Amino acid sequence: MRAPWKSVAICGPTASGKSALSLEVARAIDGEVVNVDSVQVYRGLDIGSAKLSVAERGGIPHHMLDVFSPQEAVNVARFRDEALRSIADISTRSKLPVLVGGSGMYFTTLLHGLAEVPATSPEIRQGVAIMSGEEMYAELMRVDAESAQRLHERDRQRVSRALEIYRMTGRKPSELLREHTFAQQDVVSLVVVLCRPRDELYRRINERASVMISSGLIDETQKIIESYGRIAPLTTLGYKQALDYIDGIISFDALATEISLHTRRFAKRQMTYWRNEPRKRGWAVRPFEDEKGVEVLGNEGFSARARKSIKPFRAFSLSISELISSVRRRVTEELSRSEVWYVRLSE
């Protein structure tokens, strides 16, 4: 059996600085970037996904950007197949893949594989396909509320797939996902999770929302609608709010506020994932309790009830140069399982 491919990953909440750091890391370790963002894989969805332009990439090769047409049905399995091919290509050329993105499900399944479910029969697929989006979502909410709440009601592709799985197996997709052991290791990764205090992260989110709008988010959204219709990717952050503006649901003055509000909520969910996922999957977690140069980050941004059950967590306080030196040193050593570093970048 082939040993898992080794990689470095730059992860964390949206607007935390992942893309910029990935360029620094890739240069330092002779790496190439692999996108692990579920929206940046689409061609033409640039501003709303905060995709780096070719010039901004600084000559660092990037993979899994602009791979699919916006109207293509892209699920996590298809993404994983394409991303593994990119990782294999990079690795066989004696380079290191640098995985970058905020899509937690894509990241976990890239490393550990997918829960096995039977292929959908044509009859079941057709039976689901004739339903309206509202009917699909209502049925999924009835049979598997957990899966429904994880998906956007207008994400027809993923809602229909969840319904197909339920009708094929008679079991909730959320239960099948929990039963997947994630023991498979196609890729192991040194994962750097960028952690920022709430006020700092929120400031960056607000700035990003303003930049998206001034850079032409509304025009980009309109062009996508004209070319492809109201496709599933337009339910994602930024595009959903731009669509609401185009439809007259919100005013232009409220657009940046709405994008920031929903992005902050998404960032909280991302950090919940990164608090919990490493230990659930058996990844090594640092810093250890007795390590020095560590900052304790609180549970800001959560409700009073949630704060009672969410413990503050520890993160290395490092400059970019210190972090890069540590990463460069670590990747020269054996990495038998994925390892997560929580890092607060010092200015």
DAWOWO-V889838 format. One record per residue. N is the residue number from 1. PSI is psi as a letter, one per 30 degrees, with the letter a starting at -180 (* if undefined). OMEGA is omega in whole degrees, 0 to 359 (999 if undefined). D_CENTER is the distance of its C-alpha to the mean C-alpha in whole Angstrom. Layout:
BEGIN
N:PSI:OMEGA:D_CENTER, N:PSI:OMEGA:D_CENTER
END
This chain:
BEGIN
1:k:180:29, 2:k:175:27, 3:l:180:25, 4:k:173:21, 5:k:177:20, 6:k:180:20, 7:l:168:17, 8:k:179:15, 9:k:175:12, 10:j:188:11, 11:a:181:8, 12:a:183:9, 13:l:178:8, 14:k:179:9, 15:g:181:12, 16:f:178:13, 17:g:184:14, 18:e:185:11, 19:e:181:12, 20:e:180:16, 21:e:181:16, 22:e:179:15, 23:e:179:18, 24:e:182:20, 25:e:181:19, 26:e:178:19, 27:e:186:23, 28:e:186:24, 29:g:182:23, 30:h:184:24, 31:l:174:20, 32:k:187:18, 33:k:173:15, 34:j:180:12, 35:k:175:9, 36:h:178:6, 37:k:188:5, 38:f:179:6, 39:e:182:9, 40:f:176:10, 41:f:184:11, 42:k:174:14, 43:k:176:17, 44:f:176:18, 45:i:191:15, 46:e:185:16, 47:e:182:16, 48:f:179:14, 49:g:182:11, 50:h:180:13, 51:k:176:13, 52:k:174:16, 53:l:178:19, 54:e:180:21, 55:e:181:23, 56:f:181:20, 57:f:172:19, 58:h:179:23, 59:f:177:24, 60:k:178:21, 61:k:178:20, 62:k:180:16, 63:l:179:15, 64:g:168:13, 65:k:175:14, 66:h:183:16, 67:e:188:16, 68:k:171:17, 69:k:184:19, 70:f:181:18, 71:f:179:20, 72:k:175:19, 73:j:182:18, 74:j:177:14, 75:l:185:13, 76:e:179:11, 77:e:180:15, 78:e:177:15, 79:e:184:12, 80:e:180:13, 81:e:181:16, 82:e:182:16, 83:e:178:14, 84:e:177:16, 85:e:178:19, 86:e:180:18, 87:e:178:17, 88:e:180:21, 89:e:180:22, 90:e:185:21, 91:e:181:22, 92:f:173:26, 93:g:178:26, 94:h:172:26, 95:l:177:23, 96:k:175:20, 97:k:175:17, 98:j:183:14, 99:k:184:11, 100:k:175:8, 101:l:184:5, 102:g:181:3, 103:j:186:1, 104:e:181:5, 105:e:179:7, 106:e:182:6, 107:e:181:7, 108:e:181:10, 109:f:175:11, 110:e:181:11, 111:e:193:13, 112:f:179:15, 113:l:186:16, 114:l:171:16, 115:k:183:18, 116:k:175:21, 117:k:182:23, 118:l:175:26, 119:k:181:26, 120:k:178:26, 121:l:179:30, 122:e:182:31, 123:e:180:33, 124:e:179:30, 125:e:180:27, 126:e:180:30, 127:e:178:31, 128:e:185:27, 129:f:182:27, 130:f:180:30, 131:l:172:29, 132:l:178:28, 133:e:180:24, 134:e:179:26, 135:e:178:28, 136:e:185:25, 137:e:179:23, 138:e:179:26, 139:e:179:27, 140:e:177:23, 141:e:181:24, 142:e:186:27, 143:f:182:26, 144:i:184:23, 145:e:181:22, 146:e:178:19, 147:e:181:17, 148:e:182:18, 149:f:178:17, 150:f:184:14, 151:l:174:14, 152:k:184:15, 153:f:179:19, 154:g:178:19, 155:i:187:16, 156:e:183:19, 157:e:184:18, 158:e:177:16, 159:e:180:18, 160:e:179:21, 161:e:178:19, 162:e:178:19, 163:e:178:23, 164:e:179:24, 165:e:181:23, 166:e:182:25, 167:e:179:28, 168:e:189:28, 169:f:186:28, 170:g:182:29, 171:l:180:26, 172:k:175:23, 173:e:179:20, 174:e:178:19, 175:e:179:21, 176:e:179:21, 177:e:180:17, 178:e:182:19, 179:f:178:22, 180:k:186:20, 181:f:182:21, 182:h:180:18, 183:f:180:21, 184:k:178:20, 185:i:175:19, 186:f:181:19, 187:k:169:17, 188:k:188:17, 189:k:165:15, 190:j:190:16, 191:j:175:13, 192:j:179:14, 193:j:181:12, 194:k:182:13, 195:k:178:15, 196:k:173:17, 197:l:187:20, 198:e:184:19, 199:e:179:22, 200:e:179:20, 201:e:181:17, 202:e:177:18, 203:e:179:20, 204:e:178:18, 205:e:179:16, 206:e:179:19, 207:e:180:20, 208:e:180:17, 209:e:179:18, 210:e:180:22, 211:e:178:21, 212:e:183:19, 213:e:181:22, 214:f:180:24, 215:f:175:23, 216:g:181:23, 217:e:183:20, 218:e:179:23, 219:e:179:25, 220:e:180:22, 221:e:180:21, 222:e:179:25, 223:e:178:25, 224:e:179:22, 225:e:181:24, 226:e:184:27, 227:e:191:26, 228:f:185:24, 229:a:184:24, 230:i:187:22, 231:l:184:19, 232:e:181:16, 233:f:179:14, 234:g:174:16, 235:f:185:15, 236:l:184:12, 237:k:180:12, 238:e:180:15, 239:e:179:16, 240:e:181:17, 241:e:176:19, 242:e:177:21, 243:e:177:22, 244:e:177:23, 245:e:180:25, 246:e:181:26, 247:f:179:28, 248:g:181:29, 249:e:177:28, 250:l:180:27, 251:l:177:29, 252:e:181:28, 253:f:181:28, 254:f:189:26, 255:e:181:23, 256:e:180:22, 257:e:180:22, 258:e:178:20, 259:e:181:17, 260:e:181:17, 261:e:182:18, 262:e:177:15, 263:e:177:13, 264:e:178:15, 265:e:178:14, 266:e:180:10, 267:e:177:10, 268:e:179:13, 269:e:178:11, 270:e:180:8, 271:e:173:11, 272:e:176:13, 273:e:185:10, 274:f:172:11, 275:e:191:15, 276:e:190:15, 277:e:183:13, 278:e:181:15, 279:e:177:18, 280:e:185:18, 281:g:178:17, 282:g:177:20, 283:k:174:18, 284:k:184:20, 285:k:175:20, 286:l:13:21, 287:l:173:23, 288:l:183:26, 289:e:187:28, 290:g:182:31, 291:k:181:29, 292:l:181:30, 293:h:187:28, 294:k:176:26, 295:k:178:25, 296:j:179:25, 297:k:186:22, 298:a:180:23, 299:h:180:21, 300:l:175:22, 301:f:179:20, 302:l:178:21, 303:l:180:24, 304:e:179:27, 305:e:181:27, 306:e:183:23, 307:f:180:24, 308:f:183:27, 309:f:182:25, 310:j:181:22, 311:k:171:23, 312:l:181:23, 313:l:186:21, 314:k:179:22, 315:k:172:21, 316:k:172:22, 317:j:188:24, 318:k:168:24, 319:l:179:24, 320:e:181:22, 321:e:177:25, 322:e:179:26, 323:e:181:22, 324:e:177:22, 325:e:180:26, 326:e:178:24, 327:e:181:22, 328:e:180:24, 329:e:184:27, 330:e:184:24, 331:f:174:23, 332:f:182:27, 333:l:178:27, 334:k:176:26, 335:j:187:23, 336:f:175:24, 337:l:182:21, 338:k:185:17, 339:k:184:18, 340:k:173:16, 341:k:170:17, 342:k:187:17, 343:k:169:18, 344:j:182:19, 345:k:177:20, 346:k:182:24, 347:*:999:25
END
